[in-house]
Amino acid sequence: MTDTRRRVKVYTLNEDRQWDDRGTGHVSSGYVERLKGMSLLVRAESDGSLLLESKINPNTAYQKQQDTLIVWSEAENYDLALSFQEKAGCDEIWEKICQVQGKDPSVDITQDLVDESEEERFDDMSSPGLELPSCELSRLEEIAELVASSLPSPLRREKLALALENEGYIKKLLELFHVCEDLENIEGLHHLYEIIKGIFLLNRTALFEVMFSEECIMDVIGCLEYDPALSQPRKHREFLTKTAKFKEVIPISDPELKQKIHQTYRVQYIQDMVLPTPSVFEENMLSTLHSFIFFNKVEIVGMLQEDEKFLTDLFAQLTDEATDEEKRQELVNFLKEFCAFSQTLQPQNRDAFFKTLSNMGILPALEVILGMDDTQVRSAATDIFSYLVEYNPSMVREFVMQEAQQNDDDILLINLIIEHMICDTDPELGGAVQLMGLLRTLVDPENMLATANKTEKTEFLGFFYKHCMHVLTAPLLANTTEDKPSKDDFQTAQLLALVLELLTFCVEHHTYHIKNYIINKDILRRVLVLMASKHAFLALCALRFKRKIIGLKDEFYNRYIMKSFLFEPVVKAFLNNGSRYNLMNSAIIEMFEFIRVEDIKSLTAHVIENYWKALEDVDYVQTFKGLKLRFEQQRERQDNPKLDSMRSILRNHRYRRDARTLEDEEEMWFNADEDDIEDGEAVVSPSDKAKNDDDIMDPISKFMERKKCMLNKWARKNKGFLTLGLFFIS
């Protein structure tokens, strides 16, 4: 089926109360034998697969919203929506649903949403309709009380909503609003605030369509200015009409699109700024308002995305040198907002959205924009770049590698990003922090593996270390030419801490490339110069960088550390820290403790041979004495290889039994004194025998003889139980 009237998108509501797009297809209705009833069927337009098969249940509440939406719940916490391309198709399916349920197609909801108590059902039968008071100034208090009393009951909310729809009541209320303002009737304005707020909580699309129409929306906002809890009314209308100005940076020829943009901005403003923060109870009663905004944004992005002339003009003016700075700033801000709207799209639609922008040349355009002097323009361009990187880093990597074949390193997009990070003028480096996060995403092998094959990882990391790493490390190398940092002000320290954070990430995730870079460029020695910084956080960043390297237990790194005596800055910082028990003290001790526990022999020997005199008096922890013991044991093994071999054999001949009691008793035998052996069971001491024979029994024989003796003793006490044990020592 290719009829555009029946073309729909299928949405489901997720746990975060956001709509997930399940695909685009064509809807039909018909009898399904398996479901035993009339059903809605949606088949994907791409391959004809079944996207939706839903029986039209006689008791399900279906809602028709915005003329092109049908929403219902299949089960608890599982909401569905069909968004039609054309109103006519929505009307046809709605008539079919109403026909099955025996309802009049003029209604916008087919069933009560929540079951009522028996008393409420009886009240409903006795008074099938709700009669509203006449819309007069003198009865505003009565109307406000009626709205407030109806909100707790879903059934009464439904009746109230129908009455408001059928009688054109909202427009009459807004007429009274003008009268109250003209008369400065504050009490009446307070009642109107409560009434309009209550109408929002009715959660009814048909009412929203009236309230958000061009004719009514500003008056609705006006009513919500007069909150009784405030001493003075807000000035939302003044802001929207005088401060917030809509600028068509590129002329929009479609009046429907223009109206949709105005409406969405104002409704979003109502949700975010005008309505009071909803309670948990009220949050669920505003779900239709959230959906209204969501589907409006989806429509706006779709309509703009399909307008090729609009996008072509946009990018042409962005990159045109003749475009004045104010105009360019407006264009960039529009593109930023356009990308922000795209976040409402589902992944498959967002993918198509960014492919469209890529085809239009968004990355070359950003490169031009980022090279401009205007900080606001660059900031907006950075936000746009973040949308691209976070959604599709592979697309950005592919662009910069292709670019490197044609341009010098200085004008590569990724190097522009690094330079902006280094040159951030913000005292808190807010922009630099954002850019560092984007760089980390680009060099993260994990998302390379997830989005592309191994070739991307190999090629991109090779490209990055050849063309970009020298730009990233430039401020570090420039500031560490002496024994202490050349510049040690707070902002420089913050920047170097960011650089170190990214380098530490590379050590953990890049292995081969970063190892070659660190050793060939002597990076670790330069980093450890920062241990002398007056800023503790920077010194700790430098220490963390070295700790990450040591944690790899890589002998290439270890030999580099020993050859350059790179423990010296750490030991010096430890001694300068004195007796202070702080993070620096703990972090340094933890690094040496790691070397001891992991028994990194080369580093253990290097530390003891070169720094033991400086560390031997530290006795409040056993770390350094433990390192010395490790070193001595290591030297003892080197001097006496036979002893080391014997210890290894003893470990390999450990006698293990499955039963825990046998293990415990065995420990008791080996701990027992010879005096505990009964008379007549004395063992001839191997040493005594050696004295008599002028011979020396080796330690393994001593061990085996003593064990056999103990086992014989135990066997006599536990007859018939030691066959397996004797077999192992025989």
Rosetta blueprint (number, residue, H / E / L):
1 M L
2 T L
3 D L
4 T H
5 R H
6 R H
7 R E
8 V E
9 K E
10 V E
11 Y E
12 T E
13 L E
14 N L
15 E L
16 D L
17 R L
18 Q L
19 W E
20 D E
21 D E
22 R E
23 G E
24 T E
25 G E
26 H E
27 V E
28 S E
29 S E
30 G E
31 Y E
32 V E
33 E L
34 R L
35 L L
36 K L
37 G E
38 M E
39 S E
40 L E
41 L E
42 V E
43 R E
44 A E
45 E L
46 S L
47 D L
48 G L
49 S L
50 L E
51 L E
52 L E
53 E E
54 S E
55 K E
56 I L
57 N L
58 P L
59 N L
60 T L
61 A L
62 Y L
63 Q E
64 K E
65 Q E
66 Q L
67 D L
68 T L
69 L E
70 I E
71 V E
72 W E
73 S E
74 E E
75 A E
76 E L
77 N L
78 Y E
79 D E
80 L E
81 A E
82 L E
83 S E
84 F E
85 Q L
86 E L
87 K H
88 A H
89 G H
90 C H
91 D H
92 E H
93 I H
94 W H
95 E H
96 K H
97 I H
98 C H
99 Q H
100 V H
101 Q H
102 G L
103 K L
104 D L
105 P L
106 S L
107 V L
108 D L
109 I E
110 T L
111 Q L
112 D L
113 L L
114 V L
115 D L
116 E L
117 S L
118 E H
119 E H
120 E H
121 R H
122 F H
123 D H
124 D H
125 M H
126 S H
127 S L
128 P L
129 G L
130 L L
131 E L
132 L L
133 P L
134 S L
135 C L
136 E L
137 L H
138 S H
139 R H
140 L H
141 E H
142 E H
143 I H
144 A H
145 E H
146 L H
147 V H
148 A H
149 S H
150 S H
151 L L
152 P L
153 S L
154 P H
155 L H
156 R H
157 R H
158 E H
159 K H
160 L H
161 A H
162 L H
163 A H
164 L H
165 E H
166 N H
167 E L
168 G L
169 Y H
170 I H
171 K H
172 K H
173 L H
174 L H
175 E H
176 L H
177 F H
178 H H
179 V H
180 C H
181 E H
182 D H
183 L H
184 E L
185 N L
186 I H
187 E H
188 G H
189 L H
190 H H
191 H H
192 L H
193 Y H
194 E H
195 I H
196 I H
197 K H
198 G H
199 I H
200 F H
201 L L
202 L L
203 N L
204 R L
205 T H
206 A H
207 L H
208 F H
209 E H
210 V H
211 M H
212 F L
213 S L
214 E L
215 E L
216 C L
217 I H
218 M H
219 D H
220 V H
221 I H
222 G H
223 C H
224 L L
225 E L
226 Y L
227 D L
228 P L
229 A L
230 L L
231 S L
232 Q L
233 P L
234 R L
235 K L
236 H H
237 R H
238 E H
239 F H
240 L H
241 T H
242 K H
243 T H
244 A L
245 K L
246 F L
247 K L
248 E L
249 V L
250 I L
251 P L
252 I L
253 S L
254 D L
255 P H
256 E H
257 L H
258 K H
259 Q H
260 K H
261 I H
262 H H
263 Q H
264 T H
265 Y H
266 R H
267 V H
268 Q H
269 Y H
270 I H
271 Q H
272 D H
273 M H
274 V H
275 L L
276 P L
277 T L
278 P L
279 S L
280 V H
281 F H
282 E H
283 E H
284 N H
285 M L
286 L L
287 S H
288 T H
289 L H
290 H H
291 S H
292 F H
293 I H
294 F H
295 F H
296 N H
297 K H
298 V H
299 E H
300 I H
301 V H
302 G H
303 M H
304 L H
305 Q H
306 E H
307 D L
308 E H
309 K H
310 F H
311 L H
312 T H
313 D H
314 L H
315 F H
316 A H
317 Q H
318 L H
319 T H
320 D L
321 E L
322 A L
323 T L
324 D L
325 E H
326 E H
327 K H
328 R H
329 Q H
330 E H
331 L H
332 V H
333 N H
334 F H
335 L H
336 K H
337 E H
338 F H
339 C H
340 A H
341 F H
342 S H
343 Q L
344 T L
345 L L
346 Q L
347 P H
348 Q H
349 N H
350 R H
351 D H
352 A H
353 F H
354 F H
355 K H
356 T H
357 L H
358 S H
359 N H
360 M L
361 G L
362 I H
363 L H
364 P H
365 A H
366 L H
367 E H
368 V H
369 I H
370 L H
371 G L
372 M L
373 D L
374 D L
375 T H
376 Q H
377 V H
378 R H
379 S H
380 A H
381 A H
382 T H
383 D H
384 I H
385 F H
386 S H
387 Y H
388 L H
389 V H
390 E H
391 Y H
392 N L
393 P H
394 S H
395 M H
396 V H
397 R H
398 E H
399 F H
400 V H
401 M H
402 Q H
403 E H
404 A H
405 Q L
406 Q L
407 N L
408 D L
409 D H
410 D H
411 I H
412 L L
413 L H
414 I H
415 N H
416 L H
417 I H
418 I H
419 E H
420 H H
421 M H
422 I H
423 C L
424 D L
425 T L
426 D L
427 P L
428 E L
429 L L
430 G H
431 G H
432 A H
433 V H
434 Q H
435 L H
436 M H
437 G H
438 L H
439 L H
440 R H
441 T H
442 L H
443 V L
444 D L
445 P H
446 E H
447 N H
448 M H
449 L H
450 A H
451 T H
452 A L
453 N L
454 K H
455 T H
456 E H
457 K H
458 T H
459 E H
460 F H
461 L H
462 G H
463 F H
464 F H
465 Y H
466 K H
467 H H
468 C L
469 M H
470 H H
471 V H
472 L H
473 T H
474 A H
475 P H
476 L H
477 L H
478 A H
479 N L
480 T L
481 T L
482 E L
483 D L
484 K L
485 P L
486 S L
487 K L
488 D L
489 D L
490 F H
491 Q H
492 T H
493 A H
494 Q H
495 L H
496 L H
497 A H
498 L H
499 V H
500 L H
501 E H
502 L H
503 L H
504 T H
505 F H
506 C H
507 V H
508 E H
509 H H
510 H H
511 T L
512 Y H
513 H H
514 I H
515 K H
516 N H
517 Y H
518 I H
519 I H
520 N H
521 K H
522 D L
523 I H
524 L H
525 R H
526 R H
527 V H
528 L H
529 V H
530 L H
531 M H
532 A H
533 S L
534 K L
535 H L
536 A H
537 F H
538 L H
539 A H
540 L H
541 C H
542 A H
543 L H
544 R H
545 F H
546 K H
547 R H
548 K H
549 I H
550 I H
551 G H
552 L L
553 K L
554 D L
555 E H
556 F H
557 Y H
558 N H
559 R H
560 Y H
561 I H
562 M H
563 K H
564 S L
565 F L
566 L L
567 F L
568 E H
569 P H
570 V H
571 V H
572 K H
573 A H
574 F H
575 L H
576 N H
577 N H
578 G L
579 S L
580 R L
581 Y L
582 N L
583 L H
584 M H
585 N H
586 S H
587 A H
588 I H
589 I H
590 E H
591 M H
592 F H
593 E H
594 F H
595 I H
596 R H
597 V H
598 E L
599 D L
600 I L
601 K H
602 S H
603 L H
604 T H
605 A H
606 H H
607 V H
608 I H
609 E H
610 N H
611 Y H
612 W H
613 K H
614 A H
615 L H
616 E L
617 D L
618 V L
619 D L
620 Y L
621 V L
622 Q L
623 T H
624 F H
625 K H
626 G H
627 L H
628 K H
629 L H
630 R H
631 F H
632 E H
633 Q H
634 Q H
635 R H
636 E H
637 R H
638 Q H
639 D H
640 N L
641 P H
642 K H
643 L H
644 D H
645 S H
646 M H
647 R H
648 S H
649 I H
650 L H
651 R H
652 N H
653 H L
654 R L
655 Y L
656 R L
657 R L
658 D L
659 A L
660 R H
661 T H
662 L H
663 E H
664 D H
665 E H
666 E H
667 E H
668 M H
669 W H
670 F H
671 N H
672 A L
673 D L
674 E H
675 D H
676 D H
677 I L
678 E L
679 D L
680 G L
681 E L
682 A L
683 V L
684 V L
685 S L
686 P H
687 S H
688 D H
689 K H
690 A H
691 K H
692 N H
693 D H
694 D L
695 D L
696 I L
697 M L
698 D L
699 P H
700 I H
701 S H
702 K H
703 F H
704 M H
705 E H
706 R H
707 K H
708 K H
709 C H
710 M H
711 L H
712 N H
713 K H
714 W H
715 A H
716 R H
717 K H
718 N L
719 K L
720 G L
721 F L
722 L L
723 T H
724 L H
725 G H
726 L H
727 F H
728 F H
729 I H
730 S L
